[in-house]
């Protein structure tokens, strides 16, 4: 039942008396004085009109948990919770009226942009939308809300992601089209050698190949039943796939035939990477790393110096490579793996994928939406704001400015001049932010009269400021004087999308 309050941007926090011992899940304020808090227990909503000095219970009439609250003014608001509950008030919470959601799934968040247009989201990819204040709620098609585990781009426009489905883009991730696999098994790795020819691998030894960019996918016989986790090709004929129980299989004819190779372990292998047709590495459970210099005829173990689960490996040439894994582990070699050295990631979050475009520039992604970036070969890593808390399972970059990360619940992040999510992205030509770097104020120009929520996040992803951009505002000025010096991210959310732009507070 704790409520914390700050008047100095979080330098100091004071406890306010809520009057309850129930867990509290969400808070919403429309100004410095008027706000609401929801939580578990007896269906109560807490309300304040004096900045939290006093909190008053507002009964809803149901003994259920509420997880999120959103108001558009001092009178009009919504709360959502478990069992598909949506409640609405038009008098500041004095009375709450149930709305029909059409579901019994648990909601995790609700957001309204005005008295009519809003969304409620929940478990299993649930998204409901209303355009009449909640009188009716309509389920939205979210595309794939399953885990997306692998991604590969052949250029800045053309790419694929795989998981419980196959998705394809030809416009850099602005839109994605679902492609049909010849089976229903999960896919976890994908690799293309050009815009037409590619392979995807997955559970129970499944392999599928396309020669027309994914318009048609055909099954290949792997000869194994273990789950395959990743795949790598050096040309149209020569490739490898790695998976559970130490599985490595190899083809020299584009997958017409796959032959097993002896990895020397029965531990799961999750990542595989080849620098050329002879030189490659595979990594996996218990810090295991194996290397081949003859195309996999022989695989020899290397000393990683860790027992952490290694999930991904990337080499830029025969000497320079990186591995990432659990507990924030990052390993680096400059001599083909003869020696592996630990790099300081600065986190303990499990990392799931790593990709470098040269010996200096790389990214690593993992649980809780974490993204790390380096421009000096991993000597130092900086956290980037992803705009999501979903697990990220794969990252792939074409160049320093264009890349993609995929993960849980259908998450696809596209990296350009901005980090964007969803199907339609705000572009910097739509909403402009200046100056950058800034000292006291940042100005947001809105020439196309977008309506949006504006959030400022610090370098670890915490929201430190939040406001609304109305469609009548061509320009909005935000006072950032109280922010400490450093890197921040401006997250702009409208009804169709979000974008994230970095700025520096001097």
URQUIRA-V17953 format. One record per pair of residues at least 24 apart in sequence whose C-alpha atoms are under 10 Angstrom apart, sorted by the first residue. I is the first residue (numbers start at 1). J is the second residue. Records with the same first field share a line. If there is no record, write none. Layout:
I=J  J
This chain:
1=25  39  40
3=27  37  52
4=52
5=51  52  53
7=32
8=482  483
9=464  465  482  483  484
10=464  483
15=52  53
16=51  52  53  54  55
17=52  53  54  55
18=46  47  48  52  53  54  55  56  57
19=46  54  55  56  57
20=44  46  55  57
22=65
23=65  67
24=65  66  67  68
25=65  66  67  68  69  108
26=66  67  68  69  70  79  108  109
27=67  68  69  70
28=68  69  70  71  72  77
29=69  70  71  72  73  74
30=70  71  72  73  74  467  468
31=73  74  467
34=73  74  92
35=69  70  71  74  92
36=68  69  70  71  77  79  92  93
37=66  67  68  69  70  79
38=65  66  67  68  69  79  80  81
39=64  65  66  67  68  69  81
40=64  65  66  67  81  82
41=65  66
42=66
43=81
45=69  79  93  94  96
46=93
47=92  93  94
49=74
57=93  94
58=92  93  94  95  96
59=93  94  95  96
60=87  88  89  93  94  95  96  97  98
61=95  96  97  98
62=98
65=106
66=106  107  108  109
67=106  107  108  109  110
68=107  108  109  110  111  120  121
69=108  109  110  111  112
70=109  110  111  112  113  118
71=110  111  112  113  114  115
72=111  112  113  114  115  116
73=114  115
76=112  114  115  133
77=111  112  114  115  133
78=110  111  112  115  118  120  133  134
79=107  109  110  111  120
80=106  107  108  109  110  120  121  122
81=105  106  107  108  109  110  120  122
82=106  107  108  122
83=107
84=120  122
86=110  120  134  137
87=134
88=133  134  135
90=115
98=134  135
99=133  134  135  136  137
100=134  135  136  137
101=128  129  130  134  135  136  137  138  139
102=128  136  137  138  139
103=128  139
111=495
112=495
113=451  452  453  468  469  470  494  495
114=451  470
117=495
118=495
119=495
123=409
124=409
125=408  409  410
126=409
142=409  410  422  423
143=167  176  177  178  409  410  422  423
144=176  178  408  409  410  411
145=407  408  409  410  411
146=186  407  408  409  410  411
147=186  187  188  390  391  392  393  406  407  408  409  410  411
148=186  187  188  189  391  392  393  394  405  406  407  408  409  410  411  412
149=186  187  188  189  190  202  229  230  352  353  391  392  393  394  395  405  406  407  408  410  411
150=187  188  189  190  191  200  201  229  230  231  353  392  393  394  395  396  405  406  407
151=188  189  190  191  192  200  393  394  395  396  397  403  404  405  406  407  412
152=189  190  191  192  193  198  394  395  396  397  398  403  404  405
153=190  191  192  193  194  195  396  397  398  402  403  404
154=191  192  193  194  195  196  397  398
155=194  195  397  398  399  402  403
156=397  398  399  401  402  403  404  415  416
157=398  402  403
158=194  195  213
159=191  192  195  213  396  403  404
160=190  191  192  198  200  213  214  404
161=187  188  189  190  191  200  394  404  405  406  407  410  412
162=186  187  188  189  190  200  201  202  406  407
163=187  188  189  190  200  201  202  406  407  408  410
164=188  202  410
165=410
166=190  200  214  217
167=214
168=213  214  215
170=195
172=402  403  404  414  415  416
173=403  404  412  413  414  415  420  421  422  423  424  425
174=414  420  421  422  423  424  425
175=422  423  424  425
176=412  422  423
178=214  215
179=213  214  215  216  217
180=214  215  216  217  218
181=207  208  209  210  214  215  216  217  218  219
182=206  207  208  209  216  217  218  219  220
183=207  208  217  218  219
185=227
186=227  228  229
187=227  228  229  230
188=227  228  229  230  231  243  270  393  394
189=228  229  230  231  232  241  242  270  271  394
190=229  230  231  232  241
191=230  231  232  233  234  239
192=231  232  233  234  235  236
193=232  233  234  235  236  237
194=235  236
197=236  254
198=232  233  236  254
199=231  232  233  239  241  254  255
200=228  229  230  231  232  241
201=227  228  229  230  231  241  242  243
202=226  227  228  229  230  231  241  242  243
203=227  228  229  243  244
204=228  243  244
205=229  241  242  243  244  247
207=231  241  255  258
208=255
209=254  255  256
219=255  256
220=254  255  256  257  258
221=255  256  257  258  259
222=249  250  251  255  256  257  258  259  260
223=249  257  258  259  260
224=248  249  258  259  260
226=268
227=268  269  270
228=268  269  270  271
229=268  269  270  271  272  311
230=269  270  271  272  273  282  312
231=270  271  272  273  274
232=271  272  273  274  275  280
233=273  274  275  276  277
234=273  274  275  276  277  278
235=276  277
238=276  277  295
239=274  277  295
240=272  273  274  280  295  296
241=269  270  271  272  273  282
242=268  269  270  271  272  273  282  283  284
243=267  268  269  270  271  272  282  283  284
244=268  269  270  284  285
245=269  284  285
246=270  282  283  284  285  288
248=272  282  296  299
249=296
250=295  296  297
260=296  297
261=295  296  297  298  299
262=296  297  298  299  300
263=289  290  291  292  296  297  298  299  300  301
264=290  298  299  300  301
265=289  290  299  301
268=309  310  311
269=309  310  311  312
270=309  310  311  312  313  352
271=310  311  312  313  314  323  324  352  353  354
272=311  312  313  314  315
273=312  313  314  315  316  321
274=313  314  315  316  317  318
275=314  315  316  317  318  319  320  321  336
276=317  318
278=318
279=317  318  319  336
280=313  314  315  317  318  336
281=313  314  315  321  336  337
282=310  311  312  313  314  323
283=309  310  311  312  313  323  324  325
284=308  309  310  311  312  313  323  324  325
285=309  310  311  325  326
286=310  325  326
287=311  323  324  325  326  329
289=313  323  337
290=337
291=336  337  338
293=318
301=337  338
302=336  337  338  339  340
303=337  338  339  340
304=331  332  333  337  338  339  340  341  342
305=331  339  340  341  342
306=331  340  341  342
308=350
309=350  351  352
310=350  351  352  353
311=350  351  352  353  354  366  393
312=351  352  353  354  355  364  393  394
313=352  353  354  355  356
314=353  354  355  356  357  362
315=354  355  356  357  358  359
316=355  356  357  358  359  360
317=358  359
319=359
320=356  358  359  360  377
321=355  356  358  359  377
322=354  355  356  359  362  364  377  378
323=351  352  353  354  355  364
324=350  351  352  353  354  355  364  365  366
325=349  350  351  352  353  354  364  365  366
326=350  351  352  366  367
327=351
328=352  364  365  366  367
330=354  364  378
331=378
332=377  378  379
334=359
342=378  379
343=377  378  379  380  381
344=378  379  380  381
345=372  373  374  378  379  380  381  382  383
346=372  380  381  382  383
347=372  381  383
350=391
351=391  392  393  394
352=391  392  393  394  395  407
353=392  393  394  395  396  405
354=393  394  395  396  397
355=394  395  396  397  398  403
356=395  396  397  398  399  400
357=396  397  398  399  400
358=399  400
361=397  399  400
362=395  396  397  399  400
363=395  396  397  403  405
364=392  393  394  395  396  405
365=391  392  393  394  395  405  406  407
366=390  391  392  393  394  395  405  406  407
367=391  392  393  407  408
368=392  408
369=393  405  406  407  408  411  461
370=460  461
371=395  405
375=400
382=459  460
383=458  459  460  461  487
384=419  458  459  460  461  487  488  489  502
385=419  457  458  459  460  461  462  488  489  490  491  500  501  502
386=413  414  415  419  420  421  461  489  491  499  500
387=413  419  420  421  457  461  489  491  492  498  499  500
388=412  413  421  461
389=461
414=499
415=500
417=499  500  501  502
418=498  499  500  501  502
419=491  498  499  500  501  502
420=491  492  497  498  499  500  501
421=493  496  497  498  499  500
422=496  497  498  499
423=496  497  498
424=495  496  497  498  499
425=493  494  496  497  498  499
426=450  492  493  494  496  497  498  499  500
427=498  499  500  501
428=499  500  501
431=474  475  492  499
432=475  501
433=475  476  477  490  501  502  503
434=477  503
435=503  504  505
436=502  503  504  505  506
437=486  487  502  503  504  505  506
438=480  481  485  503  504  505  506
439=479  480  481  482  483  485  504  505  506
440=478  479  480  481  482  483  505  506
441=477  478  479  480  481  505
442=476  477  478  479  480  481  503  505
443=475  476  477  478  479
444=469  473  474  475  476  477  478
445=473  474  475  476  477
446=470  471  472  473  474  475  476
447=471  472  473  474  475
448=472  473  474
449=473  474  475
450=474  493  494  495
451=492  493  494  495
452=491  492  493  494  495  496  497  498
453=491  492  493  494  495  498
454=478  490  491  492  493  494  498
455=489  490  491  492  493  500
456=480  488  489  490  491  492  500  501  502  503
457=487  488  489  490  491  500  502
458=483  484  486  487  488  489  490  502
459=486  487  488  489  502
460=487  488  489
461=488  489
462=488  489
463=488  489  490  491
464=488
465=490
466=490  491  492
467=492
468=492  493
469=493  494
480=505  506
481=505  506
